Structure formats: structure tokens, C-alpha cells
Amino acid sequence: MDSEEFPLPLSRLANERLHAMVPGGAHTYAKGDDQYPENLAPVISHGQGAHVWDIDGNRYLEYGSGLRSVSLGHAHPRVIEAVRRELDRGSNFVRPSVVEVEAAERFLATVPTAEMVKFAKNGSDATTAAVRLARAVTGRPRVAVCDDHPFFSVDDWFIGTTPMAAGIPAATTDLTVAFPYGDLPVTEELLTRHQGEVACLILEPATHTEPPPGYLKGLRDLADRHGCVLVFDEMITGLRWSEAGAQGLYGVVPDLSTFGKALGNGFAVSALAGRRDLMERGGLRHSGDRVFLLSTTHGAETHSLAAAMAVLTTYVEEGITARLHALGERLAAGVRDAADSMGVGDHLVVRGRASNLVFATLDGNLQPSQQYRTLFLRRLIAGGILAPSFVVSSALDDADIDRTVEVVAQACAVYRKALDAGDPTPWLAGRPVKPVFRRLA
């Protein structure tokens, strides 16, 4: 790959074709070409393990694969074998398949803090189902979301709180309130101010920071004291923190939890899990009002549930979570050393649990900078590294990590030049990358 010209003619043409037919040019905003340097958004041909190839023939080491969903690497043999076994047996029927029984048993054996589970296809449906269920069982209208976490659902109750709130009535958004991560007194004040109105507290139990000591238990106590449902969004923490998610690692049991992303290794499957007495309100064995919990035509596609079972088995039998942590620790140490050696250790900051690393790019005043992020991403792509984050997959090996650190060091050398010049613009070769959530295109 030419380190100066970055020729991606076929990808550029494909991106234009996408924008002509698909709003935003991608089916997930986080995959949009506005998230990459101008004219440097490769369109992927295929992937194998930790590598992907674009349609221009360039090979990349990939991080954050499938927005954290492909944690075992692309086309993982155990997952593909399980999927292929089901494809010739039919994918969807007029009644439940035996695969639904087996998948539920496997999930609940892996996440023993849950008593029932219902599968769906995406995270948004699962989290919205949790919110609806919490409102039904409490009879309360308000939802309290943790404002330190960037995304919970595409549905109105959450998206209405973001800068992309067009088309969402204020009456819906007004029912969503926010609490800060790690601050129990402020959260208790919120619950007291809206006494008897908050149906649930929903949060990612951990993301870029570890929960403060006693925080999750304190939140559990607050929810019990104020009569609201505690919901853990484990889309990211599920499997990456432990096989049983953050609840399994920290020992705090939510009322409801949602899983996805790594659960299918790229195949579409998510899960809502939790207490039997709550979950059964969406079933047939209770005497209360029925809750339309989750009812999706494709929620029980056999091959996706087979993929989930293979993923859960692989994680447990092969110690995948521990491997992700080891790879992430090696990467974080290498990146920090490279940044320090180039004099940008205060500006390129690696954060998060080792299995879920992200990076921040700071300017000369140590403020977050999309321009410096653009510069950094541009140099990574030039070196064959596709890394909107540093989230690892288990398909990486030590040589891949070492190669990544080499490219990071080269990028940091350019970063230092831009800082010394006081202006990164000459190194951007186009507009800067943009945040996903913004009011105007």
C-alpha cells in the first residue's frame, strides 16, 4: 500500500454506489465513511481470522471487528461448522426448533445468574424489551439511563436523548432521565426527585473504566430500595469480561440483562435474560396483564442459535476471555511505550479493560481532537492496520500485536510533528472524521 497516495479506487467507487442507494452509505452509522479519513474508507471483500481484505486487494490487521461482535476472528472454524450443520436442516419453522431448547440451556448454563432467556436478532430490540418489561411490572413511566455510555438502542426512548433526535416527540424523550456512572448520591437524588416514577436503571456495568469499589452493589441496593428494575446492558461486557459477563465477574446480579455482539461471532443473535418472575410476564404462565416482550420472525433462526452455542462452548473450553485479556495487555503496553518513546504519551491515550481497549487522541491542549484522530487513523491505514478502536479478537497473535505497535510508533512520529507544528491540517489530506451522534450531516 502506497504510504503517501493511499490508492483505493474501487473502494471509493463502491462507497459512491452505497451512498446512492443506502442512507449514510452503511447499515450502521459507526461503519460510515465519515468515521474514516477522506477517501480512506475501505470496502471489505472478505475476512479470515484477524485479517480483512478490501476490494482493492489490500490486507489489514483488523481491530474492533464487526463493532466488537467478531471476537473469535472471522470465519472461526468451530462456529462455521456449527452453522453449516444447520443450514441443510432448515432455518425457520412454524413451531420452535429443538435448537431453541439447546441454545437456551447452553446460555443459562453459561450465565447462571439468569433464570430465563429470550433470543432476538439485535441489541436494540433486547434493551427495549427490557425497558418495556420494567415499565409493565412496576407500572412506572420513566427510564433512567446512564449518561456516561454512548448507546443503548435505536428506539425513541434512547435516541431521543441524543443529538440525532429528529422525528422523535418530546413527550417520549421527557420520560427518559439520566444518571452519572459511579455516583450513587446523585443517582439516589434522581430517584428521590422522581419518587415512584422510575421503572428501571439501565447501564453498561463497565466500559472504559472499572466500576468504583462497591458501586454496582450500591446501585443494586438503590434499585431495591426505590422499587425499580436494575438492567445491565451486557452487549459489550458479555463474554469479554467473563463468560457470564460483568455480572459474573463482579458478582452483582441485575434483574434483567441483555447480551449480543460477541454472542454470535458476527451472526445475528442477541438475548434478553433475567429473573423468572419478570421474564414470565412476557410468557403464558402468569395471571397478570400480558407483556409483548419479544416476538421476532427471525429471532430463532437455527444457524444463528447454533453459532451462539458454538461461541459459548469455545469461550468456556478454550479460555477465550483470558486470551483476549492477555492480547489486550500486550497491545496496551506496546502502544503506550511507542507513544511515550515518540513524545506523545499524553496525547495518544489507551483506555479500557484489556479485552475492550479504545484510544483517545488529544491535541496540544490535551483536549479530544477529531483532527488528530484523523491523522492517527490515516497513518494506521497506511501501515495496514484497520483500527477504529484497539478491541482485540482471539485470532490475533503476538506477531500481529508487535506489527501493530510498529505501525503505531510510525504514526506517533507524525503525531509529534503535527503537535510541534501546532496544526495537524497538513497531515489530514481532507476533512476530519466526525462523531457518529451529531445533529447535522
C-alpha positions as CSV (number, residue, x, y, z in Angstrom):
1,M,0.0,0.0,0.0
2,D,1.4,3.4,-1.0
3,S,2.2,5.3,2.2
4,E,1.6,8.7,0.6
5,E,-1.2,8.3,-2.0
6,F,-3.3,5.5,-0.4
7,P,-5.0,4.4,-3.7
8,L,-8.4,2.9,-3.0
9,P,-10.1,3.5,-6.3
10,L,-12.5,0.5,-6.2
11,S,-13.5,1.3,-2.6
12,R,-14.1,4.9,-3.4
13,L,-16.4,3.9,-6.3
14,A,-18.2,1.3,-4.1
15,N,-18.7,4.0,-1.4
16,E,-20.3,6.3,-4.0
17,R,-22.6,3.4,-5.1
18,L,-23.5,2.8,-1.5
19,H,-24.4,6.4,-0.8
20,A,-26.6,6.5,-3.9
21,M,-28.7,3.6,-2.6
22,V,-28.2,3.3,1.2
23,P,-28.7,6.3,3.5
24,G,-25.4,7.1,5.1
25,G,-23.6,4.7,2.9
26,A,-23.7,1.9,5.5
27,H,-26.2,0.0,7.5
28,T,-24.7,1.0,10.8
29,Y,-23.7,4.7,11.4
30,A,-20.5,3.6,13.2
31,K,-19.4,1.9,9.9
32,G,-19.9,5.1,7.8
33,D,-17.1,6.5,5.7
34,D,-17.4,9.7,7.7
35,Q,-15.8,7.7,10.5
36,Y,-12.6,7.4,8.4
37,P,-10.2,9.8,6.8
38,E,-11.4,11.2,3.5
39,N,-11.1,8.7,0.6
40,L,-9.7,6.2,3.1
41,A,-12.7,4.1,3.9
42,P,-12.0,0.6,2.5
43,V,-14.9,-1.5,1.4
44,I,-14.3,-5.1,2.6
45,S,-14.1,-8.1,0.3
46,H,-13.6,-10.8,2.9
47,G,-12.0,-11.7,6.2
48,Q,-10.1,-14.6,7.7
49,G,-9.1,-14.7,11.4
50,A,-7.7,-11.3,12.4
51,H,-7.3,-10.1,8.8
52,V,-9.6,-8.5,6.3
53,W,-9.1,-7.7,2.6
54,D,-10.6,-4.7,0.8
55,I,-11.9,-4.8,-2.8
56,D,-8.7,-3.0,-3.9
57,G,-6.6,-6.1,-2.7
58,N,-5.2,-4.5,0.4
59,R,-4.8,-6.7,3.5
60,Y,-5.3,-5.2,7.0
61,L,-5.0,-6.4,10.6
62,E,-8.4,-5.6,12.0
63,Y,-9.4,-4.4,15.4
64,G,-13.0,-3.8,16.8
65,S,-14.1,-6.5,14.3
66,G,-17.8,-6.2,13.4
67,L,-18.2,-3.4,16.0
68,R,-16.9,-5.9,18.7
69,S,-19.1,-8.8,17.5
70,V,-16.4,-11.0,15.9
71,S,-14.4,-11.7,19.0
72,L,-13.1,-15.1,17.8
73,G,-11.9,-13.8,14.4
74,H,-13.6,-14.1,11.0
75,A,-14.8,-17.5,9.8
76,H,-13.9,-19.2,13.0
77,P,-13.9,-23.0,12.2
78,R,-16.0,-24.2,15.2
79,V,-18.6,-21.5,14.6
80,I,-18.8,-22.1,10.8
81,E,-19.0,-25.9,11.3
82,A,-22.0,-25.4,13.7
83,V,-23.7,-23.1,11.3
84,R,-23.2,-25.4,8.3
85,R,-24.7,-28.3,10.1
86,E,-28.0,-26.4,10.5
87,L,-28.1,-24.8,7.0
88,D,-29.1,-28.1,5.3
89,R,-31.8,-28.8,8.0
90,G,-33.8,-25.6,7.5
91,S,-33.5,-22.2,9.2
92,N,-37.0,-21.3,10.3
93,F,-40.2,-23.2,11.1
94,V,-43.8,-22.6,12.1
95,R,-43.0,-24.0,15.6
96,P,-39.9,-23.8,17.8
97,S,-36.9,-25.9,16.8
98,V,-35.1,-28.2,19.2
99,V,-32.2,-25.8,18.6
100,E,-34.1,-23.2,20.7
101,V,-34.2,-25.6,23.6
102,E,-30.5,-26.4,23.4
103,A,-29.4,-22.8,22.9
104,A,-31.4,-21.6,25.9
105,E,-30.0,-24.4,28.1
106,R,-26.4,-23.6,26.9
107,F,-26.9,-19.9,27.5
108,L,-28.4,-20.3,31.0
109,A,-25.6,-22.7,32.0
110,T,-23.1,-20.1,30.9
111,V,-24.9,-17.2,32.6
112,P,-26.2,-18.9,35.8
113,T,-27.3,-15.6,37.3
114,A,-30.2,-15.6,34.7
115,E,-33.2,-17.8,35.1
116,M,-34.9,-17.3,31.7
117,V,-33.7,-16.1,28.3
118,K,-35.4,-15.0,25.1
119,F,-33.4,-14.6,21.8
120,A,-33.6,-11.8,19.3
121,K,-31.5,-10.5,16.4
122,N,-30.1,-7.2,17.6
123,G,-29.2,-5.4,20.8
124,S,-31.8,-2.6,20.4
125,D,-34.7,-5.0,20.4
126,A,-33.4,-6.7,23.6
127,T,-32.8,-3.5,25.5
128,T,-36.2,-2.0,24.5
129,A,-37.8,-5.2,25.6
130,A,-36.1,-4.9,29.0
131,V,-37.4,-1.3,29.3
132,R,-41.0,-2.3,28.3
133,L,-40.9,-5.2,30.8
134,A,-39.7,-2.9,33.6
135,R,-42.4,-0.4,32.9
136,A,-45.0,-3.2,32.9
137,V,-44.0,-4.8,36.1
138,T,-43.5,-1.5,38.0
139,G,-46.4,0.5,36.5
140,R,-44.0,3.4,36.2
141,P,-43.3,5.5,33.1
142,R,-39.7,6.8,33.4
143,V,-36.5,5.2,32.3
144,A,-33.2,6.2,33.9
145,V,-30.2,5.7,31.6
146,C,-26.5,6.1,32.5
147,D,-25.3,9.2,30.6
148,D,-21.7,8.1,30.5
149,H,-22.4,5.3,28.0
150,P,-22.9,6.2,24.3
151,F,-25.5,3.8,23.0
152,F,-28.4,1.6,24.3
153,S,-31.0,1.4,21.5
154,V,-32.2,2.8,18.2
155,D,-35.6,3.2,19.7
156,D,-37.2,6.5,20.7
157,W,-36.7,6.2,24.5
158,F,-33.0,6.4,23.9
159,I,-32.2,8.1,20.6
160,G,-34.4,11.0,21.6
161,T,-31.8,11.9,24.2
162,T,-29.0,12.2,21.6
163,P,-28.2,15.0,19.1
164,M,-30.0,12.8,16.4
165,A,-33.4,13.3,17.9
166,A,-35.2,14.3,14.7
167,G,-38.6,12.7,14.3
168,I,-39.0,11.8,18.0
169,P,-41.7,13.5,20.0
170,A,-40.5,15.4,23.1
171,A,-43.2,13.7,25.1
172,T,-41.3,10.4,24.6
173,T,-37.9,11.9,25.4
174,D,-39.2,13.6,28.5
175,L,-39.8,10.2,30.1
176,T,-36.1,9.4,29.9
177,V,-33.8,10.8,32.6
178,A,-30.1,10.4,33.1
179,F,-27.7,9.5,35.9
180,P,-23.9,9.6,36.0
181,Y,-21.8,6.4,36.2
182,G,-20.1,5.9,39.5
183,D,-22.1,8.5,41.5
184,L,-24.5,6.9,43.9
185,P,-25.6,10.0,45.8
186,V,-26.6,11.8,42.6
187,T,-28.5,8.7,41.4
188,E,-30.3,8.5,44.7
189,E,-31.2,12.2,44.5
190,L,-32.7,11.5,41.0
191,L,-34.7,8.6,42.2
192,T,-36.0,10.6,45.2
193,R,-36.9,13.6,42.9
194,H,-38.9,11.2,40.7
195,Q,-40.1,9.1,43.6
196,G,-42.3,6.2,42.4
197,E,-41.9,7.2,38.7
198,V,-38.7,5.4,37.6
199,A,-39.3,2.0,36.2
200,C,-35.6,1.0,35.7
201,L,-32.0,1.9,35.9
202,I,-30.2,0.8,32.7
203,L,-26.4,0.9,32.3
204,E,-23.4,-0.9,30.9
205,P,-21.9,-2.3,34.2
206,A,-18.4,-1.4,33.0
207,T,-16.9,0.1,29.8
208,H,-13.7,2.3,29.6
209,T,-13.3,2.3,33.3
210,E,-13.7,-0.2,36.1
211,P,-16.7,0.3,38.4
212,P,-15.6,2.1,41.6
213,P,-15.4,-0.3,44.6
214,G,-18.9,-1.1,45.8
215,Y,-20.6,0.9,43.1
216,L,-22.6,-1.9,41.4
217,K,-23.7,-3.3,44.7
218,G,-24.7,0.1,45.8
219,L,-26.8,0.5,42.6
220,R,-28.4,-2.8,43.3
221,D,-29.3,-1.6,46.8
222,L,-30.7,1.7,45.4
223,A,-32.9,-0.2,42.9
224,D,-34.3,-2.4,45.6
225,R,-34.9,0.4,48.0
226,H,-36.7,2.5,45.3
227,G,-38.6,-0.4,43.8
228,C,-37.1,-0.1,40.3
229,V,-35.7,-2.8,38.0
230,L,-31.9,-2.9,37.5
231,V,-30.9,-3.7,33.9
232,F,-27.3,-4.4,32.8
233,D,-26.6,-3.8,29.1
234,E,-24.0,-6.6,28.6
235,M,-23.8,-6.2,24.8
236,I,-20.1,-5.4,25.1
237,T,-19.2,-6.8,28.5
238,G,-20.9,-10.1,27.8
239,L,-18.2,-12.8,27.2
240,R,-15.4,-10.1,27.0
241,W,-15.4,-9.5,30.8
242,S,-16.2,-13.1,31.7
243,E,-18.2,-15.9,30.1
244,A,-21.1,-14.8,32.2
245,G,-20.4,-11.1,31.5
246,A,-19.7,-8.3,34.0
247,Q,-22.3,-9.7,36.4
248,G,-20.3,-12.9,36.6
249,L,-17.1,-11.0,37.1
250,Y,-18.2,-8.5,39.7
251,G,-20.8,-10.7,41.5
252,V,-23.7,-8.3,41.3
253,V,-26.9,-9.8,39.9
254,P,-29.2,-7.5,37.8
255,D,-32.9,-8.1,37.4
256,L,-32.6,-8.2,33.7
257,S,-29.6,-8.2,31.3
258,T,-29.1,-8.0,27.6
259,F,-26.4,-9.8,25.5
260,G,-25.3,-9.6,21.9
261,K,-22.2,-8.7,19.9
262,A,-19.7,-11.5,20.8
263,L,-22.6,-13.9,21.4
264,G,-22.8,-14.9,17.7
265,N,-19.3,-14.1,16.4
266,G,-20.8,-12.0,13.7
267,F,-24.0,-13.9,13.2
268,A,-27.2,-12.0,14.2
269,V,-28.3,-13.1,17.7
270,S,-29.0,-11.2,20.9
271,A,-30.6,-12.2,24.2
272,L,-32.7,-10.8,27.0
273,A,-32.2,-12.7,30.2
274,G,-33.2,-12.3,33.8
275,R,-35.4,-13.2,36.8
276,R,-38.1,-15.8,36.1
277,D,-40.9,-13.7,37.8
278,L,-40.1,-10.8,35.5
279,M,-39.4,-12.7,32.3
280,E,-42.6,-14.8,32.6
281,R,-44.7,-11.7,32.3
282,G,-43.9,-12.0,28.6
283,G,-45.0,-15.6,28.7
284,L,-48.1,-17.7,29.2
285,R,-47.7,-18.9,32.8
286,H,-48.9,-16.0,34.8
287,S,-52.2,-14.3,35.7
288,G,-51.2,-10.6,35.1
289,D,-51.5,-8.4,32.0
290,R,-49.5,-9.8,29.1
291,V,-46.4,-8.0,28.1
292,F,-45.5,-8.1,24.4
293,L,-41.9,-8.9,25.2
294,L,-40.1,-10.1,22.1
295,S,-41.7,-11.6,19.1
296,T,-39.5,-11.7,16.0
297,T,-39.9,-13.8,12.9
298,H,-36.1,-14.4,12.7
299,G,-35.3,-14.4,16.4
300,A,-34.8,-18.2,16.4
301,E,-33.0,-18.8,13.1
302,T,-31.4,-22.1,13.7
303,H,-28.0,-21.3,12.3
304,S,-27.6,-18.1,14.4
305,L,-28.5,-20.0,17.6
306,A,-26.1,-22.8,16.6
307,A,-23.4,-20.1,16.2
308,A,-24.2,-18.8,19.7
309,M,-23.8,-22.3,21.2
310,A,-20.5,-22.8,19.4
311,V,-19.3,-19.4,20.7
312,L,-20.3,-20.1,24.3
313,T,-18.6,-23.6,24.1
314,T,-15.4,-22.2,22.6
315,Y,-15.2,-19.5,25.2
316,V,-15.5,-21.9,28.0
317,E,-13.4,-24.7,26.6
318,E,-10.6,-22.6,25.2
319,G,-10.4,-19.9,27.8
320,I,-11.1,-17.1,25.2
321,T,-11.8,-14.4,27.8
322,A,-8.3,-14.9,29.3
323,R,-6.7,-14.9,25.9
324,L,-8.4,-11.6,25.0
325,H,-7.1,-10.0,28.2
326,A,-3.6,-11.3,27.5
327,L,-3.6,-10.0,24.0
328,G,-5.0,-6.6,25.1
329,E,-2.5,-6.2,27.8
330,R,0.4,-6.8,25.4
331,L,-1.1,-4.3,22.9
332,A,-1.8,-1.6,25.5
333,A,1.7,-1.9,26.9
334,G,3.2,-1.7,23.4
335,V,1.1,1.2,22.3
336,R,1.9,3.2,25.5
337,D,5.6,2.5,25.1
338,A,5.5,3.6,21.5
339,A,3.6,6.8,22.3
340,D,6.0,7.6,25.1
341,S,9.1,7.0,23.0
342,M,7.8,9.4,20.4
343,G,6.8,12.1,22.9
344,V,3.1,11.8,22.6
345,G,2.2,9.6,25.6
346,D,0.0,12.3,27.0
347,H,-1.8,12.7,23.7
348,L,-2.5,9.2,22.5
349,V,-4.2,7.6,25.5
350,V,-5.2,3.9,25.6
351,R,-8.2,3.3,27.9
352,G,-10.4,0.4,29.0
353,R,-10.3,-3.2,30.1
354,A,-7.7,-5.1,28.2
355,S,-10.3,-7.1,26.3
356,N,-12.0,-3.9,25.2
357,L,-9.4,-1.2,24.5
358,V,-10.2,2.2,23.0
359,F,-7.9,5.1,22.4
360,A,-8.3,8.9,22.7
361,T,-6.5,11.4,20.6
362,L,-5.7,14.7,22.3
363,D,-4.5,18.0,20.9
364,G,-1.7,20.3,22.2
365,N,-4.1,21.4,25.0
366,L,-4.9,17.8,25.9
367,Q,-8.4,18.2,24.6
368,P,-10.1,15.4,22.4
369,S,-9.4,16.1,18.8
370,Q,-11.1,14.7,15.7
371,Q,-8.3,16.1,13.6
372,Y,-5.6,14.2,15.5
373,R,-7.8,11.1,15.3
374,T,-7.9,11.6,11.6
375,L,-4.1,11.9,11.4
376,F,-3.6,8.8,13.5
377,L,-6.1,6.7,11.6
378,R,-4.6,7.7,8.3
379,R,-1.2,6.5,9.3
380,L,-2.6,3.3,10.7
381,I,-4.3,2.5,7.4
382,A,-1.1,3.3,5.6
383,G,0.6,0.6,7.6
384,G,-2.2,-2.0,7.0
385,I,-4.0,-1.6,10.4
386,L,-7.7,-1.0,10.4
387,A,-8.4,0.2,13.9
388,P,-11.3,2.5,14.9
389,S,-10.5,1.0,18.3
390,F,-8.0,-1.4,19.8
391,V,-10.5,-4.0,20.7
392,V,-8.8,-7.4,20.1
393,S,-10.1,-10.7,18.8
394,S,-8.7,-14.0,19.9
395,A,-7.4,-14.7,16.3
396,L,-4.6,-12.2,16.8
397,D,-1.2,-13.5,17.8
398,D,1.9,-11.9,19.3
399,A,3.4,-11.2,15.9
400,D,0.2,-9.3,14.9
401,I,0.4,-7.2,18.1
402,D,4.1,-6.5,17.5
403,R,3.4,-5.4,14.0
404,T,0.6,-3.1,15.2
405,V,2.9,-1.5,17.7
406,E,5.5,-0.8,15.0
407,V,2.8,1.0,12.9
408,V,1.6,2.9,15.9
409,A,5.1,4.1,16.6
410,Q,5.4,5.4,13.0
411,A,2.0,7.1,13.4
412,C,3.2,8.7,16.6
413,A,6.2,10.1,14.9
414,V,3.9,12.0,12.6
415,Y,1.7,12.9,15.5
416,R,4.7,14.5,17.2
417,K,5.4,16.6,14.1
418,A,1.9,17.9,14.0
419,L,2.0,18.8,17.7
420,D,5.3,20.6,17.1
421,A,3.8,22.5,14.2
422,G,0.7,23.3,16.3
423,D,-1.6,22.3,13.4
424,P,-2.4,18.8,12.1
425,T,-4.1,20.1,9.0
426,P,-1.1,19.4,6.6
427,W,-1.2,15.7,7.5
428,L,-5.0,15.2,7.1
429,A,-5.3,15.3,3.3
430,G,-9.1,16.1,3.6
431,R,-11.8,16.7,6.1
432,P,-11.5,15.3,9.6
433,V,-13.5,12.3,10.8
434,K,-16.8,13.1,12.5
435,P,-18.6,11.9,15.6
436,V,-21.5,9.5,15.0
437,F,-24.0,11.4,17.0
438,R,-24.4,14.9,15.6
439,R,-27.4,17.0,14.6
440,L,-26.4,17.9,11.1
441,A,-24.8,15.7,8.4
